[in-house]
Amino acid sequence: MDMRRLVGRNTRKIRLAKGLTQEQLAERSGFSQQYISDLERGCRNPTVVSLYELAQALGVHYLELLQPDKK
């Protein structure tokens, strides 16, 4: 399991469900829009602190960003 891709997919899924653009999430989280884009494409390796800050900006528990897809 590639955790970078998993976190990216979950971030994108939650962001879209909340009706946010990457720019809006960037403003809320303090990360750049480019960072959000790279993260969602699985090109970033976020730290635990980054995951927590993203989860706060999305209004979810940080573990939701780490949940594997249900099959």
PQR file of N, CA, C, O and H, with PARSE charges and radii, in Angstrom:
ATOM      1  N   MET A   1       0.849  -1.179   0.000 -0.4000 1.5000
ATOM      2  CA  MET A   1       0.000   0.000   0.000 -0.0000 2.0000
ATOM      3  C   MET A   1       0.893   1.240   0.000  0.5500 1.7000
ATOM      4  O   MET A   1       1.765   1.383   0.857 -0.5500 1.4000
ATOM      5  N   ASP A   2       0.676   2.122  -0.949 -0.4000 1.5000
ATOM      6  CA  ASP A   2       1.425   3.377  -1.015 -0.0000 2.0000
ATOM      7  C   ASP A   2       0.673   4.425  -0.187  0.5500 1.7000
ATOM      8  O   ASP A   2      -0.380   4.916  -0.592 -0.5500 1.4000
ATOM      9  H   ASP A   2      -0.032   2.006  -1.646  0.4000 1.0000
ATOM     10  N   MET A   3       1.228   4.751   0.961 -0.4000 1.5000
ATOM     11  CA  MET A   3       0.561   5.679   1.878 -0.0000 2.0000
ATOM     12  C   MET A   3       0.435   7.080   1.286  0.5500 1.7000
ATOM     13  O   MET A   3      -0.538   7.780   1.568 -0.5500 1.4000
ATOM     14  H   MET A   3       2.083   4.352   1.290  0.4000 1.0000
ATOM     15  N   ARG A   4       1.397   7.498   0.474 -0.4000 1.5000
ATOM     16  CA  ARG A   4       1.308   8.824  -0.138 -0.0000 2.0000
ATOM     17  C   ARG A   4       0.084   8.917  -1.037  0.5500 1.7000
ATOM     18  O   ARG A   4      -0.644   9.909  -1.008 -0.5500 1.4000
ATOM     19  H   ARG A   4       2.187   6.930   0.245  0.4000 1.0000
ATOM     20  N   ARG A   5      -0.133   7.887  -1.828 -0.4000 1.5000
ATOM     21  CA  ARG A   5      -1.299   7.878  -2.725 -0.0000 2.0000
ATOM     22  C   ARG A   5      -2.603   7.778  -1.933  0.5500 1.7000
ATOM     23  O   ARG A   5      -3.596   8.420  -2.275 -0.5500 1.4000
ATOM     24  H   ARG A   5       0.459   7.081  -1.851  0.4000 1.0000
ATOM     25  N   LEU A   6      -2.592   6.969  -0.874 -0.4000 1.5000
ATOM     26  CA  LEU A   6      -3.782   6.811  -0.037 -0.0000 2.0000
ATOM     27  C   LEU A   6      -4.174   8.138   0.608  0.5500 1.7000
ATOM     28  O   LEU A   6      -5.339   8.532   0.564 -0.5500 1.4000
ATOM     29  H   LEU A   6      -1.785   6.447  -0.596  0.4000 1.0000
ATOM     30  N   VAL A   7      -3.206   8.824   1.204 -0.4000 1.5000
ATOM     31  CA  VAL A   7      -3.484  10.120   1.829 -0.0000 2.0000
ATOM     32  C   VAL A   7      -3.974  11.109   0.772  0.5500 1.7000
ATOM     33  O   VAL A   7      -4.902  11.879   1.023 -0.5500 1.4000
ATOM     34  H   VAL A   7      -2.259   8.505   1.240  0.4000 1.0000
ATOM     35  N   GLY A   8      -3.361  11.089  -0.393 -0.4000 1.5000
ATOM     36  CA  GLY A   8      -3.765  11.987  -1.475 -0.0000 2.0000
ATOM     37  C   GLY A   8      -5.195  11.742  -1.925  0.5500 1.7000
ATOM     38  O   GLY A   8      -5.973  12.682  -2.092 -0.5500 1.4000
ATOM     39  H   GLY A   8      -2.607  10.463  -0.597  0.4000 1.0000
ATOM     40  N   ARG A   9      -5.537  10.474  -2.121 -0.4000 1.5000
ATOM     41  CA  ARG A   9      -6.917  10.131  -2.536 -0.0000 2.0000
ATOM     42  C   ARG A   9      -7.924  10.552  -1.477  0.5500 1.7000
ATOM     43  O   ARG A   9      -8.969  11.121  -1.794 -0.5500 1.4000
ATOM     44  H   ARG A   9      -4.905   9.711  -1.986  0.4000 1.0000
ATOM     45  N   ASN A  10      -7.605  10.269  -0.212 -0.4000 1.5000
ATOM     46  CA  ASN A  10      -8.528  10.619   0.865 -0.0000 2.0000
ATOM     47  C   ASN A  10      -8.670  12.138   1.007  0.5500 1.7000
ATOM     48  O   ASN A  10      -9.768  12.643   1.239 -0.5500 1.4000
ATOM     49  H   ASN A  10      -6.757   9.806   0.045  0.4000 1.0000
ATOM     50  N   THR A  11      -7.576  12.849   0.868 -0.4000 1.5000
ATOM     51  CA  THR A  11      -7.632  14.314   0.952 -0.0000 2.0000
ATOM     52  C   THR A  11      -8.534  14.860  -0.144  0.5500 1.7000
ATOM     53  O   THR A  11      -9.404  15.691   0.115 -0.5500 1.4000
ATOM     54  H   THR A  11      -6.683  12.439   0.679  0.4000 1.0000
ATOM     55  N   ARG A  12      -8.325  14.393  -1.365 -0.4000 1.5000
ATOM     56  CA  ARG A  12      -9.132  14.859  -2.500 -0.0000 2.0000
ATOM     57  C   ARG A  12     -10.609  14.509  -2.310  0.5500 1.7000
ATOM     58  O   ARG A  12     -11.485  15.343  -2.535 -0.5500 1.4000
ATOM     59  H   ARG A  12      -7.618  13.718  -1.576  0.4000 1.0000
ATOM     60  N   LYS A  13     -10.875  13.270  -1.893 -0.4000 1.5000
ATOM     61  CA  LYS A  13     -12.262  12.824  -1.699 -0.0000 2.0000
ATOM     62  C   LYS A  13     -12.968  13.694  -0.655  0.5500 1.7000
ATOM     63  O   LYS A  13     -14.097  14.134  -0.875 -0.5500 1.4000
ATOM     64  H   LYS A  13     -10.162  12.593  -1.710  0.4000 1.0000
ATOM     65  N   ILE A  14     -12.316  13.937   0.462 -0.4000 1.5000
ATOM     66  CA  ILE A  14     -12.919  14.741   1.535 -0.0000 2.0000
ATOM     67  C   ILE A  14     -13.066  16.193   1.093  0.5500 1.7000
ATOM     68  O   ILE A  14     -14.094  16.825   1.340 -0.5500 1.4000
ATOM     69  H   ILE A  14     -11.399  13.579   0.641  0.4000 1.0000
ATOM     70  N   ARG A  15     -12.034  16.715   0.441 -0.4000 1.5000
ATOM     71  CA  ARG A  15     -12.088  18.107  -0.033 -0.0000 2.0000
ATOM     72  C   ARG A  15     -13.271  18.316  -0.978  0.5500 1.7000
ATOM     73  O   ARG A  15     -14.013  19.289  -0.845 -0.5500 1.4000
ATOM     74  H   ARG A  15     -11.200  16.202   0.241  0.4000 1.0000
ATOM     75  N   LEU A  16     -13.442  17.403  -1.927 -0.4000 1.5000
ATOM     76  CA  LEU A  16     -14.545  17.526  -2.881 -0.0000 2.0000
ATOM     77  C   LEU A  16     -15.901  17.349  -2.198  0.5500 1.7000
ATOM     78  O   LEU A  16     -16.865  18.036  -2.536 -0.5500 1.4000
ATOM     79  H   LEU A  16     -12.839  16.613  -2.035  0.4000 1.0000
ATOM     80  N   ALA A  17     -15.974  16.428  -1.239 -0.4000 1.5000
ATOM     81  CA  ALA A  17     -17.228  16.221  -0.498 -0.0000 2.0000
ATOM     82  C   ALA A  17     -17.622  17.471   0.286  0.5500 1.7000
ATOM     83  O   ALA A  17     -18.805  17.738   0.494 -0.5500 1.4000
ATOM     84  H   ALA A  17     -15.191  15.870  -0.964  0.4000 1.0000
ATOM     85  N   LYS A  18     -16.618  18.233   0.718 -0.4000 1.5000
ATOM     86  CA  LYS A  18     -16.880  19.475   1.465 -0.0000 2.0000
ATOM     87  C   LYS A  18     -17.090  20.660   0.527  0.5500 1.7000
ATOM     88  O   LYS A  18     -17.373  21.770   0.978 -0.5500 1.4000
ATOM     89  H   LYS A  18     -15.657  18.016   0.549  0.4000 1.0000
ATOM     90  N   GLY A  19     -16.953  20.426  -0.778 -0.4000 1.5000
ATOM     91  CA  GLY A  19     -17.169  21.486  -1.752 -0.0000 2.0000
ATOM     92  C   GLY A  19     -16.065  22.526  -1.790  0.5500 1.7000
ATOM     93  O   GLY A  19     -16.309  23.689  -2.113 -0.5500 1.4000
ATOM     94  H   GLY A  19     -16.724  19.524  -1.144  0.4000 1.0000
ATOM     95  N   LEU A  20     -14.848  22.108  -1.458 -0.4000 1.5000
ATOM     96  CA  LEU A  20     -13.717  23.033  -1.425 -0.0000 2.0000
ATOM     97  C   LEU A  20     -12.843  22.882  -2.660  0.5500 1.7000
ATOM     98  O   LEU A  20     -12.686  21.784  -3.194 -0.5500 1.4000
ATOM     99  H   LEU A  20     -14.649  21.164  -1.196  0.4000 1.0000
ATOM    100  N   THR A  21     -12.282  23.990  -3.102 -0.4000 1.5000
ATOM    101  CA  THR A  21     -11.259  23.942  -4.141 -0.0000 2.0000
ATOM    102  C   THR A  21      -9.908  23.737  -3.469  0.5500 1.7000
ATOM    103  O   THR A  21      -9.780  23.865  -2.251 -0.5500 1.4000
ATOM    104  H   THR A  21     -12.410  24.881  -2.668  0.4000 1.0000
ATOM    105  N   GLN A  22      -8.909  23.417  -4.276 -0.4000 1.5000
ATOM    106  CA  GLN A  22      -7.570  23.299  -3.716 -0.0000 2.0000
ATOM    107  C   GLN A  22      -7.122  24.638  -3.126  0.5500 1.7000
ATOM    108  O   GLN A  22      -6.451  24.675  -2.096 -0.5500 1.4000
ATOM    109  H   GLN A  22      -9.013  23.312  -5.265  0.4000 1.0000
ATOM    110  N   GLU A  23      -7.495  25.725  -3.780 -0.4000 1.5000
ATOM    111  CA  GLU A  23      -7.122  27.050  -3.287 -0.0000 2.0000
ATOM    112  C   GLU A  23      -7.754  27.333  -1.924  0.5500 1.7000
ATOM    113  O   GLU A  23      -7.104  27.881  -1.034 -0.5500 1.4000
ATOM    114  H   GLU A  23      -8.041  25.694  -4.617  0.4000 1.0000
ATOM    115  N   GLN A  24      -9.016  26.957  -1.768 -0.4000 1.5000
ATOM    116  CA  GLN A  24      -9.693  27.175  -0.490 -0.0000 2.0000
ATOM    117  C   GLN A  24      -9.061  26.342   0.620  0.5500 1.7000
ATOM    118  O   GLN A  24      -8.877  26.823   1.738 -0.5500 1.4000
ATOM    119  H   GLN A  24      -9.544  26.511  -2.491  0.4000 1.0000
ATOM    120  N   LEU A  25      -8.727  25.085   0.304 -0.4000 1.5000
ATOM    121  CA  LEU A  25      -8.068  24.238   1.297 -0.0000 2.0000
ATOM    122  C   LEU A  25      -6.692  24.800   1.641  0.5500 1.7000
ATOM    123  O   LEU A  25      -6.273  24.753   2.798 -0.5500 1.4000
ATOM    124  H   LEU A  25      -8.877  24.694  -0.604  0.4000 1.0000
ATOM    125  N   ALA A  26      -6.002  25.323   0.661 -0.4000 1.5000
ATOM    126  CA  ALA A  26      -4.695  25.930   0.909 -0.0000 2.0000
ATOM    127  C   ALA A  26      -4.836  27.105   1.871  0.5500 1.7000
ATOM    128  O   ALA A  26      -4.040  27.238   2.801 -0.5500 1.4000
ATOM    129  H   ALA A  26      -6.342  25.361  -0.278  0.4000 1.0000
ATOM    130  N   GLU A  27      -5.821  27.945   1.665 -0.4000 1.5000
ATOM    131  CA  GLU A  27      -6.042  29.087   2.556 -0.0000 2.0000
ATOM    132  C   GLU A  27      -6.351  28.631   3.976  0.5500 1.7000
ATOM    133  O   GLU A  27      -5.831  29.187   4.943 -0.5500 1.4000
ATOM    134  H   GLU A  27      -6.467  27.837   0.909  0.4000 1.0000
ATOM    135  N   ARG A  28      -7.197  27.621   4.093 -0.4000 1.5000
ATOM    136  CA  ARG A  28      -7.590  27.132   5.416 -0.0000 2.0000
ATOM    137  C   ARG A  28      -6.437  26.458   6.158  0.5500 1.7000
ATOM    138  O   ARG A  28      -6.316  26.571   7.378 -0.5500 1.4000
ATOM    139  H   ARG A  28      -7.620  27.169   3.307  0.4000 1.0000
ATOM    140  N   SER A  29      -5.598  25.758   5.402 -0.4000 1.5000
ATOM    141  CA  SER A  29      -4.558  24.939   6.028 -0.0000 2.0000
ATOM    142  C   SER A  29      -3.228  25.657   6.198  0.5500 1.7000
ATOM    143  O   SER A  29      -2.418  25.272   7.042 -0.5500 1.4000
ATOM    144  H   SER A  29      -5.697  25.666   4.411  0.4000 1.0000
ATOM    145  N   GLY A  30      -2.996  26.695   5.405 -0.4000 1.5000
ATOM    146  CA  GLY A  30      -1.708  27.375   5.447 -0.0000 2.0000
ATOM    147  C   GLY A  30      -0.681  26.781   4.502  0.5500 1.7000
ATOM    148  O   GLY A  30       0.445  27.272   4.417 -0.5500 1.4000
ATOM    149  H   GLY A  30      -3.654  27.008   4.719  0.4000 1.0000
ATOM    150  N   PHE A  31      -1.063  25.723   3.788 -0.4000 1.5000
ATOM    151  CA  PHE A  31      -0.186  25.141   2.777 -0.0000 2.0000
ATOM    152  C   PHE A  31      -0.451  25.829   1.446  0.5500 1.7000
ATOM    153  O   PHE A  31      -1.498  26.451   1.262 -0.5500 1.4000
ATOM    154  H   PHE A  31      -1.978  25.325   3.857  0.4000 1.0000
ATOM    155  N   SER A  32       0.484  25.722   0.526 -0.4000 1.5000
ATOM    156  CA  SER A  32       0.283  26.323  -0.792 -0.0000 2.0000
ATOM    157  C   SER A  32      -0.650  25.445  -1.628  0.5500 1.7000
ATOM    158  O   SER A  32      -0.827  24.260  -1.346 -0.5500 1.4000
ATOM    159  H   SER A  32       1.334  25.217   0.675  0.4000 1.0000
ATOM    160  N   GLN A  33      -1.236  26.042  -2.649 -0.4000 1.5000
ATOM    161  CA  GLN A  33      -2.086  25.274  -3.562 -0.0000 2.0000
ATOM    162  C   GLN A  33      -1.252  24.200  -4.252  0.5500 1.7000
ATOM    163  O   GLN A  33      -1.740  23.097  -4.500 -0.5500 1.4000
ATOM    164  H   GLN A  33      -1.092  27.004  -2.879  0.4000 1.0000
ATOM    165  N   GLN A  34       0.003  24.516  -4.561 -0.4000 1.5000
ATOM    166  CA  GLN A  34       0.894  23.537  -5.205 -0.0000 2.0000
ATOM    167  C   GLN A  34       1.143  22.341  -4.290  0.5500 1.7000
ATOM    168  O   GLN A  34       1.189  21.202  -4.754 -0.5500 1.4000
ATOM    169  H   GLN A  34       0.400  25.412  -4.359  0.4000 1.0000
ATOM    170  N   TYR A  35       1.304  22.596  -2.990 -0.4000 1.5000
ATOM    171  CA  TYR A  35       1.492  21.503  -2.033 -0.0000 2.0000
ATOM    172  C   TYR A  35       0.255  20.606  -2.009  0.5500 1.7000
ATOM    173  O   TYR A  35       0.374  19.381  -2.023 -0.5500 1.4000
ATOM    174  H   TYR A  35       1.266  23.522  -2.613  0.4000 1.0000
ATOM    175  N   ILE A  36      -0.932  21.214  -1.974 -0.4000 1.5000
ATOM    176  CA  ILE A  36      -2.183  20.440  -1.964 -0.0000 2.0000
ATOM    177  C   ILE A  36      -2.277  19.595  -3.234  0.5500 1.7000
ATOM    178  O   ILE A  36      -2.631  18.418  -3.178 -0.5500 1.4000
ATOM    179  H   ILE A  36      -1.029  22.210  -1.964  0.4000 1.0000
ATOM    180  N   SER A  37      -1.961  20.197  -4.369 -0.4000 1.5000
ATOM    181  CA  SER A  37      -1.993  19.475  -5.641 -0.0000 2.0000
ATOM    182  C   SER A  37      -1.024  18.299  -5.625  0.5500 1.7000
ATOM    183  O   SER A  37      -1.391  17.184  -5.994 -0.5500 1.4000
ATOM    184  H   SER A  37      -1.673  21.154  -4.415  0.4000 1.0000
ATOM    185  N   ASP A  38       0.201  18.543  -5.202 -0.4000 1.5000
ATOM    186  CA  ASP A  38       1.206  17.474  -5.128 -0.0000 2.0000
ATOM    187  C   ASP A  38       0.770  16.383  -4.165  0.5500 1.7000
ATOM    188  O   ASP A  38       0.945  15.198  -4.445 -0.5500 1.4000
ATOM    189  H   ASP A  38       0.500  19.449  -4.901  0.4000 1.0000
ATOM    190  N   LEU A  39       0.209  16.772  -3.045 -0.4000 1.5000
ATOM    191  CA  LEU A  39      -0.254  15.807  -2.049 -0.0000 2.0000
ATOM    192  C   LEU A  39      -1.341  14.916  -2.639  0.5500 1.7000
ATOM    193  O   LEU A  39      -1.293  13.694  -2.496 -0.5500 1.4000
ATOM    194  H   LEU A  39       0.067  17.735  -2.817  0.4000 1.0000
ATOM    195  N   GLU A  40      -2.317  15.525  -3.301 -0.4000 1.5000
ATOM    196  CA  GLU A  40      -3.430  14.752  -3.860 -0.0000 2.0000
ATOM    197  C   GLU A  40      -2.976  13.813  -4.979  0.5500 1.7000
ATOM    198  O   GLU A  40      -3.632  12.805  -5.242 -0.5500 1.4000
ATOM    199  H   GLU A  40      -2.356  16.517  -3.417  0.4000 1.0000
ATOM    200  N   ARG A  41      -1.879  14.129  -5.630 -0.4000 1.5000
ATOM    201  CA  ARG A  41      -1.336  13.260  -6.684 -0.0000 2.0000
ATOM    202  C   ARG A  41      -0.376  12.217  -6.123  0.5500 1.7000
ATOM    203  O   ARG A  41       0.177  11.418  -6.878 -0.5500 1.4000
ATOM    204  H   ARG A  41      -1.346  14.948  -5.417  0.4000 1.0000
ATOM    205  N   GLY A  42      -0.170  12.216  -4.804 -0.4000 1.5000
ATOM    206  CA  GLY A  42       0.701  11.232  -4.179 -0.0000 2.0000
ATOM    207  C   GLY A  42       2.175  11.550  -4.332  0.5500 1.7000
ATOM    208  O   GLY A  42       3.018  10.662  -4.204 -0.5500 1.4000
ATOM    209  H   GLY A  42      -0.620  12.865  -4.190  0.4000 1.0000
ATOM    210  N   CYS A  43       2.496  12.809  -4.606 -0.4000 1.5000
ATOM    211  CA  CYS A  43       3.892  13.227  -4.818 -0.0000 2.0000
ATOM    212  C   CYS A  43       4.531  13.813  -3.566  0.5500 1.7000
ATOM    213  O   CYS A  43       5.709  14.169  -3.587 -0.5500 1.4000
ATOM    214  H   CYS A  43       1.811  13.530  -4.710  0.4000 1.0000
ATOM    215  N   ARG A  44       3.790  13.917  -2.499 -0.4000 1.5000
ATOM    216  CA  ARG A  44       4.315  14.462  -1.239 -0.0000 2.0000
ATOM    217  C   ARG A  44       4.266  13.392  -0.167  0.5500 1.7000
ATOM    218  O   ARG A  44       3.422  12.496  -0.198 -0.5500 1.4000
ATOM    219  H   ARG A  44       2.833  13.628  -2.482  0.4000 1.0000
ATOM    220  N   ASN A  45       5.178  13.498   0.775 -0.4000 1.5000
ATOM    221  CA  ASN A  45       5.223  12.602   1.914 -0.0000 2.0000
ATOM    222  C   ASN A  45       4.952  13.440   3.159  0.5500 1.7000
ATOM    223  O   ASN A  45       5.892  13.911   3.801 -0.5500 1.4000
ATOM    224  H   ASN A  45       5.863  14.225   0.800  0.4000 1.0000
ATOM    225  N   PRO A  46       3.664  13.635   3.513 -0.5600 1.5000
ATOM    226  CA  PRO A  46       3.339  14.557   4.603  0.2800 2.0000
ATOM    227  C   PRO A  46       3.782  14.036   5.961  0.5500 1.7000
ATOM    228  O   PRO A  46       3.790  12.832   6.218 -0.5500 1.4000
ATOM    229  N   THR A  47       4.150  14.976   6.821 -0.4000 1.5000
ATOM    230  CA  THR A  47       4.509  14.629   8.197 -0.0000 2.0000
ATOM    231  C   THR A  47       3.229  14.421   9.009  0.5500 1.7000
ATOM    232  O   THR A  47       2.126  14.722   8.551 -0.5500 1.4000
ATOM    233  H   THR A  47       4.144  15.954   6.613  0.4000 1.0000
ATOM    234  N   VAL A  48       3.402  13.910  10.203 -0.4000 1.5000
ATOM    235  CA  VAL A  48       2.266  13.732  11.112 -0.0000 2.0000
ATOM    236  C   VAL A  48       1.624  15.089  11.407  0.5500 1.7000
ATOM    237  O   VAL A  48       0.399  15.199  11.466 -0.5500 1.4000
ATOM    238  H   VAL A  48       4.297  13.665  10.575  0.4000 1.0000
ATOM    239  N   VAL A  49       2.440  16.106  11.589 -0.4000 1.5000
ATOM    240  CA  VAL A  49       1.927  17.447  11.865 -0.0000 2.0000
ATOM    241  C   VAL A  49       1.138  17.963  10.655  0.5500 1.7000
ATOM    242  O   VAL A  49       0.077  18.565  10.822 -0.5500 1.4000
ATOM    243  H   VAL A  49       3.435  16.017  11.542  0.4000 1.0000
ATOM    244  N   SER A  50       1.642  17.733   9.453 -0.4000 1.5000
ATOM    245  CA  SER A  50       0.937  18.159   8.239 -0.0000 2.0000
ATOM    246  C   SER A  50      -0.415  17.467   8.122  0.5500 1.7000
ATOM    247  O   SER A  50      -1.414  18.096   7.774 -0.5500 1.4000
ATOM    248  H   SER A  50       2.503  17.244   9.317  0.4000 1.0000
ATOM    249  N   LEU A  51      -0.443  16.171   8.415 -0.4000 1.5000
ATOM    250  CA  LEU A  51      -1.712  15.433   8.366 -0.0000 2.0000
ATOM    251  C   LEU A  51      -2.714  16.022   9.349  0.5500 1.7000
ATOM    252  O   LEU A  51      -3.890  16.191   9.025 -0.5500 1.4000
ATOM    253  H   LEU A  51       0.369  15.660   8.699  0.4000 1.0000
ATOM    254  N   TYR A  52      -2.243  16.332  10.548 -0.4000 1.5000
ATOM    255  CA  TYR A  52      -3.121  16.910  11.565 -0.0000 2.0000
ATOM    256  C   TYR A  52      -3.658  18.263  11.101  0.5500 1.7000
ATOM    257  O   TYR A  52      -4.853  18.531  11.234 -0.5500 1.4000
ATOM    258  H   TYR A  52      -1.289  16.195  10.812  0.4000 1.0000
ATOM    259  N   GLU A  53      -2.794  19.112  10.561 -0.4000 1.5000
ATOM    260  CA  GLU A  53      -3.219  20.437  10.099 -0.0000 2.0000
ATOM    261  C   GLU A  53      -4.191  20.340   8.920  0.5500 1.7000
ATOM    262  O   GLU A  53      -5.153  21.104   8.847 -0.5500 1.4000
ATOM    263  H   GLU A  53      -1.824  18.894  10.453  0.4000 1.0000
ATOM    264  N   LEU A  54      -3.945  19.411   8.005 -0.4000 1.5000
ATOM    265  CA  LEU A  54      -4.878  19.206   6.889 -0.0000 2.0000
ATOM    266  C   LEU A  54      -6.235  18.739   7.400  0.5500 1.7000
ATOM    267  O   LEU A  54      -7.277  19.220   6.955 -0.5500 1.4000
ATOM    268  H   LEU A  54      -3.163  18.790   8.065  0.4000 1.0000
ATOM    269  N   ALA A  55      -6.213  17.801   8.335 -0.4000 1.5000
ATOM    270  CA  ALA A  55      -7.472  17.294   8.899 -0.0000 2.0000
ATOM    271  C   ALA A  55      -8.248  18.417   9.583  0.5500 1.7000
ATOM    272  O   ALA A  55      -9.467  18.509   9.438 -0.5500 1.4000
ATOM    273  H   ALA A  55      -5.366  17.410   8.697  0.4000 1.0000
ATOM    274  N   GLN A  56      -7.550  19.264  10.323 -0.4000 1.5000
ATOM    275  CA  GLN A  56      -8.208  20.405  10.970 -0.0000 2.0000
ATOM    276  C   GLN A  56      -8.838  21.319   9.928  0.5500 1.7000
ATOM    277  O   GLN A  56      -9.970  21.768  10.102 -0.5500 1.4000
ATOM    278  H   GLN A  56      -6.560  19.190  10.440  0.4000 1.0000
ATOM    279  N   ALA A  57      -8.122  21.593   8.859 -0.4000 1.5000
ATOM    280  CA  ALA A  57      -8.629  22.466   7.801 -0.0000 2.0000
ATOM    281  C   ALA A  57      -9.833  21.852   7.097  0.5500 1.7000
ATOM    282  O   ALA A  57     -10.717  22.569   6.630 -0.5500 1.4000
ATOM    283  H   ALA A  57      -7.202  21.228   8.718  0.4000 1.0000
ATOM    284  N   LEU A  58      -9.866  20.511   7.020 -0.4000 1.5000
ATOM    285  CA  LEU A  58     -10.980  19.815   6.375 -0.0000 2.0000
ATOM    286  C   LEU A  58     -12.132  19.545   7.344  0.5500 1.7000
ATOM    287  O   LEU A  58     -13.227  19.176   6.919 -0.5500 1.4000
ATOM    288  H   LEU A  58      -9.147  19.928   7.399  0.4000 1.0000
ATOM    289  N   GLY A  59     -11.890  19.726   8.631 -0.4000 1.5000
ATOM    290  CA  GLY A  59     -12.929  19.475   9.628 -0.0000 2.0000
ATOM    291  C   GLY A  59     -13.194  18.005   9.868  0.5500 1.7000
ATOM    292  O   GLY A  59     -14.327  17.605  10.136 -0.5500 1.4000
ATOM    293  H   GLY A  59     -11.001  20.026   8.976  0.4000 1.0000
ATOM    294  N   VAL A  60     -12.140  17.193   9.771 -0.4000 1.5000
ATOM    295  CA  VAL A  60     -12.275  15.753   9.998 -0.0000 2.0000
ATOM    296  C   VAL A  60     -11.205  15.300  10.985  0.5500 1.7000
ATOM    297  O   VAL A  60     -10.264  16.038  11.274 -0.5500 1.4000
ATOM    298  H   VAL A  60     -11.220  17.517   9.553  0.4000 1.0000
ATOM    299  N   HIS A  61     -11.354  14.084  11.498 -0.4000 1.5000
ATOM    300  CA  HIS A  61     -10.336  13.489  12.356 -0.0000 2.0000
ATOM    301  C   HIS A  61      -9.172  13.074  11.464  0.5500 1.7000
ATOM    302  O   HIS A  61      -9.382  12.585  10.354 -0.5500 1.4000
ATOM    303  H   HIS A  61     -12.119  13.483  11.263  0.4000 1.0000
ATOM    304  N   TYR A  62      -7.955  13.264  11.940 -0.4000 1.5000
ATOM    305  CA  TYR A  62      -6.781  12.980  11.111 -0.0000 2.0000
ATOM    306  C   TYR A  62      -6.718  11.534  10.616  0.5500 1.7000
ATOM    307  O   TYR A  62      -6.136  11.273   9.563 -0.5500 1.4000
ATOM    308  H   TYR A  62      -7.784  13.662  12.842  0.4000 1.0000
ATOM    309  N   LEU A  63      -7.304  10.600  11.351 -0.4000 1.5000
ATOM    310  CA  LEU A  63      -7.277   9.204  10.919 -0.0000 2.0000
ATOM    311  C   LEU A  63      -8.077   8.973   9.637  0.5500 1.7000
ATOM    312  O   LEU A  63      -7.844   7.990   8.934 -0.5500 1.4000
ATOM    313  H   LEU A  63      -7.777  10.813  12.206  0.4000 1.0000
ATOM    314  N   GLU A  64      -9.019   9.870   9.324 -0.4000 1.5000
ATOM    315  CA  GLU A  64      -9.767   9.730   8.078 -0.0000 2.0000
ATOM    316  C   GLU A  64      -8.859   9.863   6.863  0.5500 1.7000
ATOM    317  O   GLU A  64      -9.165   9.325   5.799 -0.5500 1.4000
ATOM    318  H   GLU A  64      -9.208  10.669   9.894  0.4000 1.0000
ATOM    319  N   LEU A  65      -7.760  10.565   7.010 -0.4000 1.5000
ATOM    320  CA  LEU A  65      -6.820  10.702   5.898 -0.0000 2.0000
ATOM    321  C   LEU A  65      -5.997   9.440   5.696  0.5500 1.7000
ATOM    322  O   LEU A  65      -5.363   9.272   4.654 -0.5500 1.4000
ATOM    323  H   LEU A  65      -7.512  11.001   7.875  0.4000 1.0000
ATOM    324  N   LEU A  66      -6.001   8.554   6.680 -0.4000 1.5000
ATOM    325  CA  LEU A  66      -5.203   7.336   6.632 -0.0000 2.0000
ATOM    326  C   LEU A  66      -6.017   6.074   6.415  0.5500 1.7000
ATOM    327  O   LEU A  66      -5.455   4.981   6.337 -0.5500 1.4000
ATOM    328  H   LEU A  66      -6.515   8.691   7.526  0.4000 1.0000
ATOM    329  N   GLN A  67      -7.332   6.206   6.315 -0.4000 1.5000
ATOM    330  CA  GLN A  67      -8.197   5.043   6.179 -0.0000 2.0000
ATOM    331  C   GLN A  67      -8.062   4.409   4.799  0.5500 1.7000
ATOM    332  O   GLN A  67      -8.208   5.092   3.785 -0.5500 1.4000
ATOM    333  H   GLN A  67      -7.789   7.093   6.378  0.4000 1.0000
ATOM    334  N   PRO A  68      -7.785   3.107   4.755 -0.5600 1.5000
ATOM    335  CA  PRO A  68      -7.715   2.439   3.459  0.2800 2.0000
ATOM    336  C   PRO A  68      -9.096   2.389   2.794  0.5500 1.7000
ATOM    337  O   PRO A  68     -10.126   2.473   3.464 -0.5500 1.4000
ATOM    338  N   ASP A  69      -9.094   2.254   1.495 -0.4000 1.5000
ATOM    339  CA  ASP A  69     -10.348   2.148   0.743 -0.0000 2.0000
ATOM    340  C   ASP A  69     -11.067   0.870   1.169  0.5500 1.7000
ATOM    341  O   ASP A  69     -10.443  -0.163   1.410 -0.5500 1.4000
ATOM    342  H   ASP A  69      -8.258   2.186   0.951  0.4000 1.0000
ATOM    343  N   LYS A  70     -12.374   0.962   1.254 -0.4000 1.5000
ATOM    344  CA  LYS A  70     -13.176  -0.220   1.594 -0.0000 2.0000
ATOM    345  C   LYS A  70     -13.431  -0.998   0.322  0.5500 1.7000
ATOM    346  O   LYS A  70     -13.870  -0.448  -0.688 -0.5500 1.4000
ATOM    347  H   LYS A  70     -12.882   1.801   1.059  0.4000 1.0000
ATOM    348  N   LYS A  71     -13.146  -2.290   0.390 -0.4000 1.5000
ATOM    349  CA  LYS A  71     -13.313  -3.129  -0.808 -0.0000 2.0000
ATOM    350  C   LYS A  71     -14.377  -4.161  -0.596  0.5500 1.7000
ATOM    351  O   LYS A  71     -14.655  -4.955  -1.495 -0.5500 1.4000
ATOM    352  H   LYS A  71     -12.789  -2.737   1.210  0.4000 1.0000
TER
END
